[in-house]
């Protein structure tokens, strides 16, 4: 009899020992949800796999809203810092966490103190697959649907650092009086652990807005970047989704928008035209005219509008940004240099993006930019 009892005790303990990752802030739905609150493990860090819509949407936490006044601020044109951790106790919000303060005194950027990097589903810095913040301009969470979320910022080095910075587009319009609704999304590398989704919703508000131009209707992302690991050495720019894009809704029992198998999961990388940093082309006037319908044989590419800082569409740029992507992060993180595993690659934070000039015939050229600066339009020099 002792063996079954011991196994039962071990199974009961497992959810507390597994290292998954969540976005932590008092503004989130499910901030105080513990293992005891539901008949299954639905803590904020629990992965979402093969769930019904009600289970995965907002992590099944719509009945656990944030307190009034708890809002995550998004300063337009600046950065917002999110705390990511395998446990709330690993963040600055440890007060009230089941295990108390478990932050790493030797590495303040460690998202999973006491755990190997495999616990947050990566084999190393070069195996990171990025994460995203998305926004819906609606304060009524019960009215929001998956297609209402627009990805506005990507950090391709998620989830290496506890304090992860997200660049907020300069032209983000103000939220309605009751604020906006945001969510954090992450899908990890298939090289470390079974495939899973992560979503944490939170109340948010854009501050310092200088533009009233609304976001365009977000479309479903498409796989279009170079993917050498899958035998695709070249990007297919015509197959990209340009402009405002929805998050990935994938690998659930219902309401999926992505149909990739578990050996080819979607990532917030150039592979899906999610360039690192602020997604500056998500507005109604970001492109000149209609965006051509994407497809594997599409040769017509959209033309980016050249927008003055804080302004609206006035002139056009001479080229359109294209993904340079592979299945890996394109450059070292723009956050802290501390790391929970091997030290991140040193050197300047540079990123190469491919461009196509509107010449006859069109031709590709590369542009190396400082990712700490605002991304310039692709122009020939």
C-alpha positions in Angstrom: 0.0 0.0 0.0 2.9 2.4 0.6 3.9 2.6 -3.0 0.6 3.9 -4.4 0.4 6.4 -1.6 4.0 7.5 -2.3 3.2 7.8 -6.1 0.1 9.9 -5.3 2.0 12.2 -3.1 4.7 12.6 -5.8 2.1 13.3 -8.5 0.5 15.9 -6.3 3.9 17.6 -5.8 4.9 17.7 -9.5 3.0 20.8 -10.5 5.0 22.8 -8.0 8.4 21.5 -9.3 7.9 21.9 -13.0 9.5 25.0 -14.4 7.2 26.9 -16.8 7.0 30.6 -17.4 4.4 33.3 -16.9 4.0 37.1 -17.2 3.7 38.4 -13.6 2.0 41.7 -12.7 -0.9 42.7 -10.4 -2.8 43.8 -13.5 -3.1 40.2 -14.8 -6.1 37.9 -14.7 -5.3 35.0 -12.4 -2.6 36.8 -10.5 -3.6 35.0 -7.2 -4.7 31.7 -8.7 -3.1 28.8 -6.8 -2.9 25.1 -7.4 -5.8 24.6 -5.0 -8.3 26.9 -6.8 -9.3 24.6 -9.6 -9.6 20.8 -10.1 -6.6 20.9 -12.4 -3.3 22.9 -12.4 -4.3 26.3 -13.8 -1.7 28.5 -12.2 -0.5 31.3 -14.4 2.6 29.3 -15.3 0.8 26.2 -16.3 1.1 25.5 -20.0 -2.0 25.4 -22.3 -2.2 22.3 -24.5 -5.2 20.7 -26.2 -7.6 22.8 -24.1 -11.2 23.9 -24.8 -11.6 27.5 -25.7 -12.9 28.4 -22.2 -9.8 26.7 -20.7 -7.1 28.4 -22.8 -8.6 31.8 -23.5 -7.1 34.2 -20.9 -5.8 31.0 -19.4 -9.3 30.2 -18.1 -8.8 33.1 -15.6 -11.7 35.4 -16.6 -13.3 34.8 -13.2 -10.1 36.0 -11.5 -9.8 39.6 -12.6 -7.2 42.1 -11.4 -8.1 44.6 -8.7 -9.4 48.0 -9.8 -6.5 50.3 -10.5 -3.9 47.7 -11.2 -2.8 48.6 -14.7 0.3 47.8 -16.7 1.5 51.0 -18.4 2.7 51.1 -22.0 4.7 54.3 -22.7 4.4 55.2 -26.4 7.7 55.3 -28.1 9.5 53.9 -25.1 10.0 50.5 -23.4 7.8 48.6 -21.0 9.5 46.0 -18.7 7.7 42.8 -18.0 8.7 40.3 -15.3 8.8 36.7 -16.5 9.3 33.9 -14.1 8.7 30.2 -13.3 7.0 31.3 -10.1 5.6 34.5 -8.8 8.1 34.2 -5.9 10.9 34.6 -8.5 9.7 38.2 -9.3 9.5 41.5 -7.4 5.8 40.5 -6.8 6.8 37.7 -4.5 4.7 39.0 -1.6 1.8 36.6 -1.2 3.4 33.9 -3.4 3.0 30.3 -2.0 6.8 29.9 -1.5 7.7 33.5 -0.7 10.7 35.2 -2.1 12.8 32.8 -4.1 14.7 35.3 -6.3 18.2 34.4 -7.1 20.6 36.6 -5.0 23.4 35.9 -7.4 21.5 36.6 -10.6 18.6 39.0 -10.4 17.7 38.3 -14.1 17.2 34.5 -13.5 13.6 33.7 -14.3 13.8 30.2 -12.8 16.0 30.2 -9.7 17.4 26.8 -8.8 16.4 25.3 -12.1 18.4 24.4 -15.2 17.6 26.2 -18.4 15.7 23.2 -19.7 13.1 24.0 -17.1 12.1 27.0 -19.2 12.2 25.1 -22.4 15.4 26.1 -24.2 18.8 24.5 -24.8 20.5 27.8 -24.7 20.5 31.4 -25.8 20.6 30.5 -29.5 17.5 28.3 -29.0 15.1 31.1 -27.9 12.0 31.6 -30.0 10.6 34.9 -28.8 7.4 36.1 -27.2 4.9 38.9 -27.8 2.6 41.4 -26.3 -0.7 42.0 -27.9 -3.4 44.6 -27.3 -7.2 45.0 -27.8 -8.6 48.5 -27.6 -11.5 47.4 -25.4 -11.9 47.4 -21.7 -14.7 44.9 -21.7 -12.9 41.6 -21.5 -16.0 39.5 -22.0 -16.5 41.2 -25.4 -13.0 40.5 -26.7 -12.4 37.8 -29.3 -9.1 36.2 -30.4 -9.2 38.2 -33.7 -9.3 41.5 -31.7 -5.7 41.1 -30.4 -2.9 42.8 -32.3 0.7 42.0 -31.6 2.5 45.4 -31.0 5.8 44.3 -29.6 8.1 41.3 -29.8 11.2 40.3 -27.8 13.1 37.6 -29.6 15.2 36.7 -26.6 12.2 35.5 -24.4 12.4 33.9 -21.9 16.1 34.3 -21.0 15.7 37.3 -18.6 13.3 37.9 -15.8 13.1 41.6 -16.6 12.2 41.5 -20.3 11.8 44.8 -22.2 9.3 45.4 -24.9 9.5 48.4 -27.2 6.2 50.2 -27.6 5.5 51.7 -31.0 5.7 55.5 -30.9 2.3 55.9 -32.7 0.2 53.8 -30.4 -3.1 55.7 -30.0 -4.7 56.3 -26.6 -6.8 53.6 -24.9 -10.5 54.2 -24.2 -11.4 55.7 -20.8 -11.5 52.3 -19.1 -8.1 51.3 -20.5 -7.1 48.5 -22.9 -6.8 44.8 -22.5 -3.4 43.1 -23.3 -1.9 39.7 -23.3 1.5 38.0 -23.2 2.0 35.1 -25.6 4.9 32.6 -25.9 5.6 29.3 -27.7 8.9 27.7 -26.9 11.4 25.7 -28.9 10.5 22.1 -29.8 14.1 21.1 -28.8 13.3 21.2 -25.0 10.1 19.7 -23.7 6.7 18.9 -25.2 5.1 21.7 -27.2 2.9 24.1 -25.3 1.2 27.5 -25.5 1.4 30.3 -22.9 -1.1 33.2 -22.5 -1.6 35.6 -19.7 -4.0 38.5 -20.0 -3.7 41.8 -18.2 -5.2 45.3 -18.0 -3.0 47.9 -19.8 -3.0 51.5 -20.8 -1.0 53.5 -23.4 0.6 56.6 -21.9 2.1 59.6 -23.7 0.2 59.0 -26.9 0.7 61.5 -29.7 -1.3 59.8 -32.5 -4.9 59.2 -33.1 -4.4 56.8 -36.0 -6.1 53.5 -35.2 -4.6 50.0 -35.5 -5.5 48.1 -38.7 -7.5 44.9 -38.5 -5.0 42.2 -37.5 -4.6 39.2 -39.8 -3.4 35.7 -39.2 0.5 35.4 -39.5 2.0 33.2 -42.2 5.3 31.3 -42.2 7.5 33.1 -44.8 11.1 33.5 -43.5 14.1 31.4 -44.3 14.1 28.1 -42.4 17.3 26.2 -43.0 16.5 23.6 -40.3 13.5 22.7 -42.5 15.4 22.8 -45.8 14.2 26.3 -46.8 17.3 28.5 -47.3 15.4 31.5 -48.7 12.6 33.6 -47.4 9.4 33.9 -49.4 8.5 37.6 -48.9 5.3 37.3 -50.9 4.0 34.7 -48.4 4.3 37.0 -45.4 1.5 38.7 -43.6 2.4 42.4 -43.5 1.0 45.0 -41.1 -1.1 44.2 -38.1 -1.0 40.5 -37.1 -2.9 38.4 -34.6 -1.1 36.3 -32.0 -0.7 32.6 -32.6 -3.7 30.5 -31.5 -2.3 27.0 -31.8 -2.3 23.4 -30.5 -5.6 23.6 -28.7 -8.7 21.4 -28.8 -10.7 24.2 -30.5 -10.4 27.8 -32.0 -7.0 27.4 -33.5 -5.9 29.7 -36.2 -2.5 28.1 -36.8 -2.3 24.5 -38.2 1.4 23.8 -37.9 2.3 20.4 -36.4 4.3 20.1 -33.2 7.6 19.6 -35.0 7.1 23.0 -36.7 5.5 25.3 -34.1 5.0 29.0 -34.9 7.4 31.4 -33.3 7.5 35.2 -32.7 10.5 35.5 -35.0 11.3 36.8 -38.5 10.1 33.4 -39.6 6.6 34.8 -39.4 7.5 38.4 -40.2 7.6 39.3 -36.5 10.7 41.5 -36.4 12.3 42.1 -33.0 11.0 45.2 -31.2 8.1 47.5 -31.8 5.8 46.5 -34.6 5.7 49.9 -36.3 3.6 48.9 -39.3 0.3 48.0 -37.5 -1.6 51.2 -38.1 -4.3 52.0 -40.7 -1.9 54.3 -42.6 1.3 52.2 -42.3 1.1 51.1 -46.0 0.3 52.8 -49.2 -2.9 51.4 -50.7 -4.0 47.9 -50.2 -1.7 45.1 -49.1 -1.4 42.4 -51.7 -2.9 39.1 -50.7 -0.1 36.9 -49.4 0.8 33.6 -51.1 3.8 31.4 -52.0 3.8 32.7 -55.6 3.0 36.3 -54.8 5.5 38.7 -56.3 3.8 42.0 -55.5 4.9 43.4 -52.2 3.3 46.1 -50.0 4.8 49.6 -49.9 5.5 51.1 -46.5 4.4 54.7 -45.9 7.0 57.0 -44.6 5.6 58.4 -41.5 7.1 61.5 -39.8 7.8 61.0 -36.1 4.5 61.1 -34.2 2.7 62.1 -37.5 0.5 60.6 -40.1 1.0 59.3 -43.6 2.4 62.0 -45.9 5.0 60.5 -48.2 6.0 57.0 -49.2 9.2 55.1 -48.6 11.2 53.6 -51.4 11.1 50.0 -50.2 9.2 47.5 -48.0 10.8 45.8 -45.0 11.1 42.0 -45.5 11.9 39.2 -43.0 15.5 38.1 -42.8 14.4 35.3 -40.6 15.4 31.9 -39.6 14.1 29.9 -36.8 16.4 31.6 -34.3 16.6 34.9 -32.6 18.3 37.5 -34.8 20.5 39.3 -32.2 21.5 39.5 -28.6 18.9 40.7 -26.1 18.4 44.4 -25.6 17.7 43.7 -21.9 20.2 43.0 -19.1 23.5 41.2 -19.8 22.9 38.9 -16.8 21.6 35.4 -17.7 20.4 32.2 -15.9 22.6 30.0 -18.1 25.6 30.6 -20.4 26.4 34.3 -20.9 24.6 35.8 -23.9 26.7 36.7 -26.9 28.6 39.9 -26.5 28.9 42.7 -29.0 26.8 45.5 -30.4 23.1 44.9 -30.7 22.8 44.8 -34.4 20.1 43.2 -36.6 20.1 42.5 -40.3 16.8 43.0 -42.1 16.2 42.3 -45.8 14.7 44.9 -48.0 13.4 45.0 -51.5 13.9 48.3 -53.4 11.1 49.4 -55.7 13.3 49.3 -58.7 12.8 47.6 -62.0 13.3 44.7 -61.5 13.0 44.6 -57.7 16.1 43.4 -55.9 17.1 42.4 -52.4 19.7 44.2 -50.3 20.6 43.9 -46.6 20.6 46.6 -44.0 22.4 46.3 -40.7 20.9 48.6 -38.0 21.3 49.3 -34.4 18.3 47.6 -32.7 18.5 50.0 -29.9 17.4 52.8 -32.2 14.1 53.2 -34.0 14.0 51.0 -37.0 14.6 53.1 -40.1 12.8 52.5 -43.4 14.7 50.2 -45.8 16.6 52.5 -48.2 19.5 52.1 -50.5 22.7 53.8 -49.5 
